[in-house]
Amino acid sequence: MPQLPRMSGREVVRAFEKHGWEVARQRGSHIIMVKTRQNVTLSIPDHREVAKGTLRSLSRSHRSGILFVKRALVSSH
């Protein structure tokens, strides 16, 4: 598996927005995102740097189809 980049929570949110996810709300330090016409949510920590395990989990969750490679987003579909 390629090495994961260091990304902030805001950068992760922008990446998911490019792939059809929308910010639904924010509570504290977590941003909740939803996918239109699907009953799916993601909780993204709004931290300076998202942990690599969290980033890996987000990219795998709910068949998001997003791979984070060297700060570039690549669709896996």
DSSP file (Angstrom, degrees, kcal/mol; ACC not computed):
  #  RESIDUE AA STRUCTURE BP1 BP2  ACC     N-H-->O    O-->H-N    N-H-->O    O-->H-N    TCO  KAPPA ALPHA  PHI   PSI    X-CA   Y-CA   Z-CA
    1    1 A M              0   0    0      0, 0.0     3,-0.1     0, 0.0     0, 0.0   0.000 360.0 360.0 360.0 139.0    0.0    0.0    0.0
    2    2 A P        -     0   0    0      0, 0.0     2,-0.2     0, 0.0    66,-0.1  -0.253 360.0 -92.8 -64.9 154.0    1.3    3.5   -0.8
    3    3 A Q        -     0   0    0      1,-0.1    67,-0.7    66,-0.0     0, 0.0  -0.467  42.2-122.8 -68.3 135.8    2.5    5.7    2.0
    4    4 A L        -     0   0    0     -2,-0.2    65,-0.1    65,-0.1    -1,-0.1  -0.566  23.6-126.0 -81.5 142.6   -0.3    8.0    3.3
    5    5 A P        -     0   0    0      0, 0.0     2,-0.6     0, 0.0    -1,-0.1  -0.317  24.5-102.7 -80.1 167.7    0.3   11.8    3.2
    6    6 A R        +     0   0    0     -2,-0.1     2,-0.4    43,-0.1    45,-0.1  -0.840  51.6 171.5 -89.0 122.2    0.0   14.1    6.2
    7    7 A M        -     0   0    0     -2,-0.6    43,-3.2    43,-0.5     2,-0.1  -0.976  29.1-128.5-134.9 146.4   -3.3   15.9    5.8
    8    8 A S     >  -     0   0    0     -2,-0.4     4,-2.0    41,-0.3    40,-0.2  -0.426  34.8-106.0 -82.9 167.1   -5.3   18.3    8.0
    9    9 A G  H  > S+     0   0    0     38,-2.7     4,-2.2     1,-0.2     5,-0.1   0.884 121.7  53.3 -60.0 -39.5   -8.9   17.7    8.7
   10   10 A R  H  > S+     0   0    0     37,-0.3     4,-2.3     2,-0.2    -1,-0.2   0.875 107.2  51.3 -65.2 -37.8   -9.9   20.5    6.4
   11   11 A E  H  > S+     0   0    0      2,-0.2     4,-2.0     1,-0.2    -1,-0.2   0.893 109.6  50.1 -65.8 -39.1   -7.8   19.0    3.6
   12   12 A V  H  X S+     0   0    0     -4,-2.0     4,-2.3     2,-0.2    -2,-0.2   0.914 109.4  51.7 -64.1 -42.6   -9.6   15.7    4.1
   13   13 A V  H  X S+     0   0    0     -4,-2.2     4,-2.4     1,-0.2    -2,-0.2   0.928 109.3  49.7 -59.9 -46.1  -13.0   17.4    4.0
   14   14 A R  H  X S+     0   0    0     -4,-2.3     4,-1.7     1,-0.2    -1,-0.2   0.883 109.2  53.3 -60.3 -38.5  -12.1   19.2    0.7
   15   15 A A  H  X S+     0   0    0     -4,-2.0     4,-0.5     1,-0.2    -1,-0.2   0.926 111.0  44.7 -63.6 -44.8  -11.0   15.8   -0.7
   16   16 A F  H ><>S+     0   0    0     -4,-2.3     5,-2.2     1,-0.2     3,-1.0   0.853 108.1  58.6 -69.1 -33.3  -14.3   14.2    0.1
   17   17 A E  H ><5S+     0   0    0     -4,-2.4     3,-1.5     1,-0.3    -1,-0.2   0.873  99.7  57.9 -61.9 -36.2  -16.2   17.2   -1.2
   18   18 A K  H 3<5S+     0   0    0     -4,-1.7    -1,-0.3     1,-0.3    -2,-0.2   0.715 106.2  51.4 -65.1 -19.5  -14.6   16.7   -4.6
   19   19 A H  T <<5S-     0   0    0     -3,-1.0    -1,-0.3    -4,-0.5    -2,-0.2   0.026 131.4 -85.5-109.8  25.8  -16.1   13.2   -4.6
   20   20 A G  T < 5S+     0   0    0     -3,-1.5    16,-0.8     1,-0.3     2,-0.2   0.483  84.1 131.7  93.8   2.4  -19.7   14.1   -3.8
   21   21 A W  E   < -A   35   0A   0     -5,-2.2     2,-0.4    14,-0.2    -1,-0.3  -0.609  38.6-155.7 -86.9 151.0  -19.7   14.3    0.0
   22   22 A E  E     -A   34   0A   0     12,-2.9    12,-2.8    -2,-0.2     2,-0.5  -0.960  21.8-112.4-127.9 145.4  -21.2   17.3    1.7
   23   23 A V  E     +A   33   0A   0     -2,-0.4    10,-0.3    10,-0.2     3,-0.1  -0.640  32.4 178.0 -74.0 123.6  -20.6   18.9    5.1
   24   24 A A  E     -     0   0A   0      8,-3.0     2,-0.3    -2,-0.5     9,-0.2   0.844  58.8 -36.8 -93.1 -43.3  -23.8   18.3    7.2
   25   25 A R  E     -A   32   0A   0      7,-1.4     7,-2.8     2,-0.0    -1,-0.4  -0.976  47.5-127.8-169.3 170.4  -22.7   19.8   10.5
   26   26 A Q  E     -A   31   0A   0     -2,-0.3     2,-0.5     5,-0.2     5,-0.2  -0.998  16.4-177.0-135.3 133.1  -19.8   20.3   12.9
   27   27 A R  E >   -A   30   0A   0      3,-2.1     3,-1.5    -2,-0.4     2,-0.3  -0.957  64.1 -46.5-130.6 113.5  -19.9   19.5   16.6
   28   28 A G  T 3  S-     0   0    0     -2,-0.5     0, 0.0     1,-0.2     0, 0.0  -0.472 122.7 -17.0  65.5-127.1  -16.8   20.4   18.5
   29   29 A S  T 3  S+     0   0    0     -2,-0.3    17,-4.2    -3,-0.1     2,-0.4   0.207 118.6  87.7 -99.6  16.6  -13.7   19.2   16.7
   30   30 A H  E <   -AB  27  45A   0     -3,-1.5    -3,-2.1    15,-0.3     2,-0.5  -0.959  60.2-152.4-121.3 134.8  -15.5   16.7   14.3
   31   31 A I  E     -AB  26  44A   0     13,-3.3    13,-3.2    -2,-0.4     2,-0.5  -0.895  13.1-148.3-103.4 126.1  -17.0   17.5   10.9
   32   32 A I  E     -AB  25  43A   0     -7,-2.8    -8,-3.0    -2,-0.5    -7,-1.4  -0.836  16.4-170.7 -98.8 126.2  -19.9   15.3    9.9
   33   33 A M  E     -AB  23  42A   0      9,-2.9     9,-2.4    -2,-0.5     2,-0.3  -0.877   3.6-163.9-117.3 149.7  -20.2   14.6    6.2
   34   34 A V  E     -AB  22  41A   0    -12,-2.8   -12,-2.9    -2,-0.3     2,-0.5  -0.916  17.3-130.9-128.7 156.2  -23.0   13.0    4.2
   35   35 A K  E >   -A   21   0A   0      5,-1.2     3,-1.6    -2,-0.3     5,-0.4  -0.930  37.2-108.8-106.5 128.8  -23.3   11.5    0.8
   36   36 A T  T 3  S+     0   0    0    -16,-0.8     3,-0.1    -2,-0.5    -1,-0.0  -0.245  97.9   8.2 -60.9 142.2  -26.4   12.7   -1.2
   37   37 A R  T 3  S+     0   0    0      1,-0.2     2,-0.4     2,-0.0    -1,-0.3   0.628 113.7  93.5  61.3  18.1  -29.1   10.1   -1.7
   38   38 A Q  S <  S-     0   0    0     -3,-1.6     2,-1.4     2,-0.1    -3,-0.3  -0.986  78.0-129.2-135.1 148.0  -27.4    7.6    0.6
   39   39 A N        +     0   0    0     -2,-0.4     2,-0.4    -3,-0.1    -3,-0.1  -0.497  69.4 120.8 -92.2  64.4  -27.9    7.0    4.3
   40   40 A V        -     0   0    0     -2,-1.4    -5,-1.2    -5,-0.4     2,-0.3  -0.985  37.9-175.6-133.3 137.4  -24.1    7.3    5.0
   41   41 A T  E     -B   34   0A   0     -2,-0.4     2,-0.4    -7,-0.2    -7,-0.2  -0.950   8.9-158.8-130.5 154.4  -22.1    9.6    7.2
   42   42 A L  E     -B   33   0A   0     -9,-2.4    -9,-2.9    -2,-0.3     2,-0.6  -0.984   8.8-149.7-126.7 142.3  -18.5   10.2    7.9
   43   43 A S  E     -B   32   0A   0     -2,-0.4   -11,-0.2   -11,-0.2    -2,-0.0  -0.952  17.5-172.7-113.6 113.9  -17.0   11.8   11.0
   44   44 A I  E     -B   31   0A   0    -13,-3.2   -13,-3.3    -2,-0.6     2,-0.2  -0.919  22.6-127.0-111.4 123.6  -13.7   13.6   10.2
   45   45 A P  E     -B   30   0A   0      0, 0.0     2,-1.6     0, 0.0   -15,-0.3  -0.486  12.8-138.5 -69.1 133.4  -11.6   15.1   13.0
   46   46 A D        +     0   0    0    -17,-4.2     2,-0.2    -2,-0.2   -16,-0.1  -0.528  54.5 139.1 -90.3  68.5  -10.8   18.8   12.5
   47   47 A H        -     0   0    0     -2,-1.6   -38,-2.7     1,-0.1   -37,-0.3  -0.678  68.6-111.8-109.4 163.6   -7.2   18.4   13.6
   48   48 A R  S    S+     0   0    0      1,-0.3     2,-0.4    -2,-0.2    -1,-0.1   0.885 109.9  17.4 -60.3 -38.1   -4.0   19.9   12.3
   49   49 A E  S    S-     0   0    0    -41,-0.2     2,-0.4   -40,-0.0    -1,-0.3  -0.973  77.8-140.7-139.4 122.8   -3.0   16.5   11.2
   50   50 A V        -     0   0    0    -43,-3.2   -43,-0.5    -2,-0.4     5,-0.1  -0.663  35.3-106.6 -81.0 133.0   -5.3   13.5   10.9
   51   51 A A     >  -     0   0    0     -2,-0.4     4,-2.5     1,-0.1     5,-0.2  -0.247  23.3-122.3 -59.3 146.0   -3.7   10.3   12.1
   52   52 A K  H  > S+     0   0    0      1,-0.2     4,-2.5     2,-0.2     5,-0.2   0.864 112.5  52.9 -61.4 -37.2   -2.7    7.9    9.3
   53   53 A G  H  > S+     0   0    0      2,-0.2     4,-2.2     1,-0.2    -1,-0.2   0.883 110.4  47.9 -65.3 -37.8   -4.8    5.1   10.7
   54   54 A T  H  > S+     0   0    0      2,-0.2     4,-2.6     1,-0.2    -2,-0.2   0.911 111.6  50.0 -67.2 -42.8   -7.8    7.4   10.7
   55   55 A L  H  X S+     0   0    0     -4,-2.5     4,-2.1     2,-0.2    -2,-0.2   0.910 111.6  48.7 -61.6 -43.4   -7.1    8.5    7.2
   56   56 A R  H  X S+     0   0    0     -4,-2.5     4,-1.4     1,-0.2    -1,-0.2   0.916 111.8  49.3 -62.6 -43.8   -6.8    4.9    6.1
   57   57 A S  H  X S+     0   0    0     -4,-2.2     4,-2.0     1,-0.2    -2,-0.2   0.905 110.2  50.5 -63.2 -42.6  -10.1    4.1    7.8
   58   58 A L  H  < S+     0   0    0     -4,-2.6     6,-0.2     1,-0.2    -1,-0.2   0.894 109.3  50.9 -62.8 -40.0  -11.9    7.0    6.1
   59   59 A S  H  < S+     0   0    0     -4,-2.1     7,-0.6     1,-0.2     6,-0.5   0.795 116.8  40.8 -70.5 -26.4  -10.7    6.1    2.7
   60   60 A R  H >< S+     0   0    0     -4,-1.4     3,-1.1    -5,-0.2    -1,-0.2   0.729  94.4 102.8 -89.0 -24.7  -11.9    2.5    3.2
   61   61 A S  G >< S-     0   0    0     -4,-2.0     3,-1.5     1,-0.3     4,-0.1  -0.285  92.4  -3.5 -69.8 142.9  -15.1    3.3    4.9
   62   62 A H  G 3  S-     0   0    0      1,-0.3    -1,-0.3     2,-0.1    -2,-0.1   0.744 116.4 -76.9  53.5  29.9  -18.5    3.1    3.1
   63   63 A R  G <  S+     0   0    0     -3,-1.1    -1,-0.3     1,-0.1    -2,-0.2   0.904  72.2 170.0  51.1  46.6  -16.8    2.3   -0.2
   64   64 A S    <   -     0   0    0     -3,-1.5    -1,-0.1    -6,-0.2    -4,-0.1   0.775  32.3-143.2 -63.1 -25.6  -15.7    5.9   -0.6
   65   65 A G        +     0   0    0     -6,-0.5    11,-2.2     1,-0.2     2,-0.5   0.729  54.5 129.7  72.6  20.7  -13.5    5.0   -3.5
   66   66 A I  E     -C   75   0B   0     -7,-0.6     2,-0.5     9,-0.2    -1,-0.2  -0.934  38.0-169.3-115.8 129.0  -10.9    7.6   -2.5
   67   67 A L  E     -C   74   0B   0      7,-2.1     7,-1.9    -2,-0.5     2,-0.8  -0.957  14.3-146.0-112.0 133.3   -7.2    6.8   -2.2
   68   68 A F  E     +C   73   0B   0     -2,-0.5     2,-0.5     5,-0.2     5,-0.2  -0.873  28.6 166.2-100.3 109.4   -4.9    9.4   -0.5
   69   69 A V  E >   -C   72   0B   0      3,-2.2     3,-2.6    -2,-0.8   -65,-0.1  -0.967  67.4 -29.5-131.0 116.5   -1.5    9.3   -2.2
   70   70 A K  T 3  S-     0   0    0    -67,-0.7    -1,-0.1    -2,-0.5     3,-0.1   0.875 118.4 -56.7  46.1  50.0    1.1   12.0   -1.8
   71   71 A R  T 3  S+     0   0    0      1,-0.2     2,-0.4     0, 0.0    -1,-0.3   0.468 117.6 110.8  64.1   3.2   -1.5   14.7   -1.2
   72   72 A A  E <   -C   69   0B   0     -3,-2.6    -3,-2.2     2,-0.0     2,-0.5  -0.876  65.6-133.1-105.3 141.3   -3.1   13.9   -4.6
   73   73 A L  E     -C   68   0B   0     -2,-0.4     2,-0.4    -5,-0.2    -5,-0.2  -0.794  21.9-174.1 -95.9 133.4   -6.5   12.2   -4.7
   74   74 A V  E     -C   67   0B   0     -7,-1.9    -7,-2.1    -2,-0.5     2,-0.3  -0.993  21.8-131.8-127.0 127.5   -7.0    9.3   -6.9
   75   75 A S  E     -C   66   0B   0     -2,-0.4    -9,-0.2    -9,-0.2   -10,-0.1  -0.611   8.5-153.6 -76.3 135.0  -10.3    7.6   -7.5
   76   76 A S              0   0    0    -11,-2.2    -1,-0.1    -2,-0.3   -10,-0.1   0.423 360.0 360.0 -89.8   1.8  -10.1    3.9   -7.1
   77   77 A H              0   0    0    -12,-0.4    -1,-0.2     0, 0.0   -11,-0.1   0.447 360.0 360.0 -90.3 360.0  -13.0    3.2   -9.5
